[in-house]
Amino acid sequence: MPKIDLAALPQSNATGYPEPFNREVAGRWFRRLAPVLGLTHMGASHVVLKPGAWSSQRHWHADEDELLIMLSGEAVLIEDGTRTVLRPGDIAGWAAEVENGHHLVNESDADCSFVAIGAGAPPGEGSGAYSDIDMVFRPDGYFTRGGQPYPTKRIK
């Protein structure tokens, strides 16, 4: 198995979220790991959250399992009705179709990092919803719960 030179991979803080939902993730930086390794049946990213940043809007997936492994720093996992502090070595996961909205928020004064892994639908092809805002996601983009499209494109 090839070893990844993490520092050599491009880092991005791009998001397809429409305004104003994109603001909270401005301090989220990620590197896509799966494409570098030739993995096509799962997605994987190394993510760094700057102080105050969110990993995403609080969401759940209809057709993708998620696994998160905390590497450094500290973040608060926010799920339906709960807040859990995650530290290096902690692992969390969410099964597809379970409507438990979740995300991480870096409430500390230092960067934190984790690896996020998704399996099921190919990266960018899944669907689901956001728990706290009027937005759902499908392979063809972001929409209101009523079906009106947002004027942005999903980033795969």
NUTIGU-936271 format. One record per residue (C-alpha): residue number from 0; z, y negated, x negated. Coordinates in Angstrom, 3 decimals, always signed. Each point is the difference from the previous one (the first is absolute). Last residue first. Layout:
# residues N
{NUM, {Z, Y, X}};
...
***
This chain:
# residues 156
{155, {-5.310, -16.251, +17.309}};
{154, {+0.486, -3.638, +0.917}};
{153, {-0.252, -0.575, +3.714}};
{152, {-2.282, -2.815, +1.064}};
{151, {+0.991, -3.332, +1.545}};
{150, {-0.893, -1.974, +3.146}};
{149, {+2.542, +1.770, +2.266}};
{148, {-1.622, +2.107, +2.684}};
{147, {+1.108, -0.180, +3.656}};
{146, {+1.058, +3.447, +1.246}};
{145, {+3.022, -0.845, +2.183}};
{144, {+2.407, +1.203, -2.696}};
{143, {-1.633, -2.621, -2.205}};
{142, {-2.476, +1.382, -2.510}};
{141, {-0.330, +0.650, -3.727}};
{140, {-3.046, +1.726, -1.430}};
{139, {-2.656, +2.692, +0.432}};
{138, {+2.131, +2.873, -1.319}};
{137, {+2.711, -0.913, +2.497}};
{136, {+2.988, -2.293, -0.216}};
{135, {+2.271, -1.412, +2.691}};
{134, {+1.370, -3.527, +0.338}};
{133, {+2.235, -2.014, +2.322}};
{132, {+2.966, -0.206, -2.367}};
{131, {+3.338, +1.757, -0.478}};
{130, {-0.896, +3.701, +0.039}};
{129, {-3.405, -0.033, -1.651}};
{128, {-2.347, +2.737, +1.140}};
{127, {-1.946, +3.011, -1.165}};
{126, {-3.396, +1.170, -1.139}};
{125, {-1.441, +1.715, -3.019}};
{124, {-3.297, -0.488, -1.836}};
{123, {+1.108, -2.349, -2.781}};
{122, {+0.981, +2.862, -2.311}};
{121, {-1.226, +3.314, +1.463}};
{120, {+2.095, +1.161, +2.965}};
{119, {+2.719, +2.453, -0.903}};
{118, {+1.931, -0.851, -3.125}};
{117, {+1.707, -3.180, -1.144}};
{116, {+1.904, -0.630, -3.204}};
{115, {+1.977, -3.115, -0.920}};
{114, {+1.369, -0.321, -3.527}};
{113, {+2.796, -2.500, -0.487}};
{112, {+0.881, -3.211, -1.787}};
{111, {+2.626, -2.736, +0.218}};
{110, {-0.135, -3.523, -1.405}};
{109, {+3.249, -1.943, -0.365}};
{108, {+2.043, -2.428, +2.159}};
{107, {+0.682, +2.545, +2.731}};
{106, {-1.118, -0.014, +3.648}};
{105, {-3.145, +1.996, -0.763}};
{104, {-1.101, +1.111, +3.442}};
{103, {-1.317, +3.489, +0.684}};
{102, {-1.821, +1.085, +3.150}};
{101, {+0.455, +2.219, +3.034}};
{100, {-1.004, +0.416, +3.640}};
{99, {+1.179, +3.314, +1.408}};
{98, {-2.757, +1.159, +2.366}};
{97, {-0.171, +3.529, -1.396}};
{96, {-3.702, +0.925, +0.208}};
{95, {-0.280, +0.861, -3.693}};
{94, {+3.237, +0.895, -1.748}};
{93, {+1.944, -2.623, -1.936}};
{92, {+1.554, +0.336, -3.415}};
{91, {+2.728, -1.385, -2.222}};
{90, {+1.008, +0.764, -3.583}};
{89, {+2.707, -1.613, -2.114}};
{88, {-0.321, +0.431, -3.774}};
{87, {+0.353, -3.697, -0.771}};
{86, {+1.754, -1.843, +2.862}};
{85, {-0.573, -0.238, +3.741}};
{84, {+2.361, -1.951, +2.282}};
{83, {-0.219, +1.141, +3.615}};
{82, {-0.351, -2.259, +3.055}};
{81, {-0.161, +1.578, +3.449}};
{80, {-1.045, -0.829, +3.582}};
{79, {-3.599, +1.180, -0.215}};
{78, {-0.575, +0.011, -3.753}};
{77, {+0.723, -2.466, -2.770}};
{76, {+0.174, +1.397, -3.528}};
{75, {+1.788, -2.544, -2.181}};
{74, {-1.165, -0.236, -3.581}};
{73, {+1.597, +0.479, -3.422}};
{72, {-1.273, +0.067, -3.539}};
{71, {-2.066, +2.774, -1.500}};
{70, {-1.838, +3.202, +0.921}};
{69, {+0.463, +0.615, +3.736}};
{68, {-2.062, +2.917, +1.265}};
{67, {-1.733, -0.475, +3.362}};
{66, {-1.720, +2.678, +2.065}};
{65, {-2.283, -0.614, +2.974}};
{64, {-1.648, +2.421, +2.440}};
{63, {-3.193, -1.272, +1.578}};
{62, {-1.540, +0.361, +3.451}};
{61, {+1.748, -2.328, +2.437}};
{60, {+1.574, -2.164, -2.688}};
{59, {+3.026, -2.297, +0.381}};
{58, {+0.531, -3.686, -0.776}};
{57, {+2.399, -2.789, -1.026}};
{56, {-2.262, -2.583, -1.654}};
{55, {-0.606, +1.026, -3.551}};
{54, {+1.866, +0.453, -3.302}};
{53, {+1.899, -3.243, +0.630}};
{52, {+0.665, -2.602, -2.663}};
{51, {+3.202, -2.021, -0.456}};
{50, {+0.368, +0.794, -3.692}};
{49, {-3.299, +1.434, -1.305}};
{48, {-1.002, +3.411, +1.291}};
{47, {-1.839, +2.299, -2.393}};
{46, {-2.056, +2.884, +1.376}};
{45, {-1.556, +3.036, -1.711}};
{44, {-2.442, +1.401, +2.521}};
{43, {-1.000, +3.413, +1.271}};
{42, {-2.534, +1.103, +2.600}};
{41, {-0.680, +3.585, +0.883}};
{40, {-2.888, +2.404, +0.532}};
{39, {-2.403, -1.688, -2.424}};
{38, {+1.823, +0.139, -3.333}};
{37, {-2.330, -0.822, -2.904}};
{36, {+2.907, -0.961, -2.255}};
{35, {-1.031, -3.650, -0.204}};
{34, {-0.680, +0.022, +3.758}};
{33, {+3.538, +1.238, +0.786}};
{32, {+1.934, -2.585, -2.009}};
{31, {-0.745, -3.318, +1.724}};
{30, {+2.026, -2.753, -1.675}};
{29, {+2.106, -2.282, +2.141}};
{28, {+1.589, -3.452, +0.062}};
{27, {+2.044, -1.196, +2.975}};
{26, {+1.116, -3.642, -0.285}};
{25, {-2.498, -1.255, +2.615}};
{24, {+1.223, +2.715, +2.398}};
{23, {+2.098, -2.296, +2.207}};
{22, {-2.836, -2.481, +0.452}};
{21, {-2.681, +2.388, +1.288}};
{20, {+1.178, +0.133, +3.633}};
{19, {-0.829, -3.679, +0.617}};
{18, {-2.888, +0.414, -0.490}};
{17, {-2.000, +3.232, +0.089}};
{16, {+1.043, +2.993, -2.078}};
{15, {-2.792, +1.247, -2.243}};
{14, {+2.185, -0.250, -3.059}};
{13, {-0.654, -0.612, -3.654}};
{12, {+2.933, +0.011, -2.439}};
{11, {-1.948, +1.779, -2.686}};
{10, {+0.613, +1.749, -3.330}};
{9, {-2.810, +1.492, -2.048}};
{8, {+0.935, +3.126, -1.925}};
{7, {+0.584, -0.297, -3.766}};
{6, {+3.766, -0.438, +0.351}};
{5, {+0.234, +3.282, +1.892}};
{4, {-1.630, +2.045, -2.757}};
{3, {-0.347, +3.105, +2.150}};
{2, {+0.527, +3.438, -1.511}};
{1, {-2.688, +2.532, +0.740}};
{0, {+0.927, +3.383, +1.430}};
***
